[in-house]
Amino acid sequence: MEQFKIEVAVEDRRKFYDIRPLGNARYEISEKGEVIGTIQLDEKDHARCESQGCELDLPLLHAVREGIQIQEGWDEALGHA
């Protein structure tokens, strides 16, 4: 999977993030060209993730996790994984 963009909406906030896969279910999160952290998805428990150096609050972090999982699902369905 290559870099992709996701839109996240939590309450009245809408944000766009660039997501770059780093391998092993780990992703770099950027906003406006600046890296704001990484997220590690738990492949066994899809509701769980860990972040490193991430500047996002928990609701936004979970919305980013869900956006990544949706993108992964589309890529798998299209045979791009």
C-alpha contacts under 8 A as a table, 3 or more apart, distances in Angstrom:
res1	aa1	res2	aa2	distance
1	M	21	P	6.88
1	M	75	D	7.38
1	M	80	H	6.64
1	M	81	A	5.79
2	E	20	R	6.69
2	E	21	P	6.73
3	Q	18	D	6.97
3	Q	19	I	5.56
3	Q	20	R	4.37
3	Q	21	P	6.48
4	F	18	D	5.80
4	F	19	I	5.33
4	F	20	R	6.63
5	K	16	F	6.89
5	K	17	Y	5.62
5	K	18	D	4.47
5	K	19	I	5.91
6	I	16	F	5.74
6	I	17	Y	5.45
6	I	18	D	6.54
6	I	19	I	7.36
6	I	64	V	7.63
6	I	67	G	6.25
6	I	68	I	7.64
7	E	14	R	7.01
7	E	15	K	5.74
7	E	16	F	4.52
7	E	17	Y	6.50
7	E	67	G	7.62
8	V	14	R	5.64
8	V	15	K	5.27
8	V	16	F	6.27
8	V	17	Y	7.82
8	V	60	L	7.25
8	V	63	A	6.06
8	V	64	V	6.49
8	V	67	G	7.32
9	A	12	D	7.06
9	A	13	R	5.52
9	A	14	R	4.38
9	A	15	K	6.46
9	A	60	L	7.79
9	A	63	A	7.39
10	V	13	R	5.33
10	V	14	R	6.67
10	V	59	P	6.75
10	V	60	L	6.45
10	V	63	A	7.36
16	F	31	E	6.82
17	Y	29	I	6.46
17	Y	30	S	5.61
17	Y	31	E	5.03
17	Y	32	K	7.57
18	D	29	I	5.92
18	D	30	S	5.02
18	D	31	E	6.28
18	D	33	G	7.91
19	I	27	Y	6.33
19	I	28	E	5.67
19	I	29	I	4.94
19	I	30	S	6.45
19	I	68	I	7.89
20	R	27	Y	5.49
20	R	28	E	5.08
20	R	29	I	6.74
21	P	25	A	7.44
21	P	26	R	6.21
21	P	27	Y	4.48
21	P	28	E	6.41
22	L	25	A	7.40
22	L	26	R	5.35
22	L	27	Y	5.28
22	L	28	E	6.77
23	G	26	R	5.54
23	G	27	Y	7.37
25	A	40	Q	5.79
25	A	41	L	5.37
25	A	42	D	7.36
25	A	43	E	7.11
26	R	38	T	6.95
26	R	39	I	5.67
26	R	40	Q	4.30
26	R	41	L	6.30
27	Y	38	T	5.45
27	Y	39	I	5.31
27	Y	40	Q	6.45
28	E	35	V	7.07
28	E	36	I	7.93
28	E	37	G	6.05
28	E	38	T	4.35
28	E	39	I	6.56
29	I	35	V	5.84
29	I	36	I	5.80
29	I	37	G	5.45
29	I	38	T	5.59
29	I	39	I	7.43
30	S	33	G	5.87
30	S	34	E	5.15
30	S	35	V	4.10
30	S	36	I	5.38
30	S	37	G	7.23
31	E	34	E	5.32
31	E	35	V	6.45
31	E	36	I	6.75
36	I	53	G	7.18
36	I	54	C	5.60
36	I	55	E	5.75
36	I	56	L	7.90
37	G	51	S	7.17
37	G	52	Q	5.90
37	G	53	G	4.92
37	G	54	C	3.98
37	G	55	E	6.57
38	T	51	S	5.64
38	T	52	Q	5.36
38	T	53	G	6.81
38	T	54	C	6.20
39	I	49	C	6.82
39	I	50	E	5.73
39	I	51	S	4.34
39	I	52	Q	6.43
39	I	54	C	7.73
39	I	65	R	7.81
40	Q	49	C	5.58
40	Q	50	E	5.11
40	Q	51	S	6.09
41	L	46	H	7.14
41	L	48	R	6.65
41	L	49	C	4.52
41	L	50	E	6.60
41	L	65	R	7.35
42	D	45	D	5.35
42	D	46	H	5.91
42	D	47	A	7.79
42	D	48	R	5.66
42	D	49	C	5.45
42	D	50	E	7.87
43	E	46	H	6.04
45	D	48	R	5.59
46	H	49	C	7.62
49	C	65	R	7.38
51	S	54	C	5.91
56	L	60	L	5.91
56	L	61	L	5.66
57	D	60	L	5.55
57	D	61	L	6.04
58	L	61	L	4.91
58	L	62	H	6.06
59	P	62	H	5.29
59	P	63	A	6.22
60	L	63	A	4.95
60	L	64	V	6.13
61	L	64	V	5.10
61	L	65	R	6.24
62	H	65	R	4.92
62	H	66	E	6.23
63	A	66	E	5.09
63	A	67	G	6.18
64	V	67	G	4.97
64	V	68	I	6.18
65	R	68	I	5.21
65	R	69	Q	6.25
66	E	69	Q	5.06
66	E	70	I	6.18
67	G	70	I	5.11
67	G	71	Q	6.24
68	I	71	Q	5.08
68	I	72	E	6.10
69	Q	72	E	5.01
69	Q	73	G	6.17
70	I	73	G	5.06
70	I	74	W	6.35
71	Q	74	W	5.10
71	Q	75	D	6.18
72	E	75	D	5.10
72	E	76	E	6.16
72	E	81	A	7.50
73	G	76	E	5.17
73	G	77	A	6.11
74	W	77	A	5.06
74	W	78	L	6.12
75	D	78	L	5.16
75	D	79	G	6.00
75	D	80	H	4.79
75	D	81	A	5.40
76	E	79	G	4.97
76	E	80	H	5.82
76	E	81	A	5.06
77	A	80	H	7.69
78	L	81	A	7.99
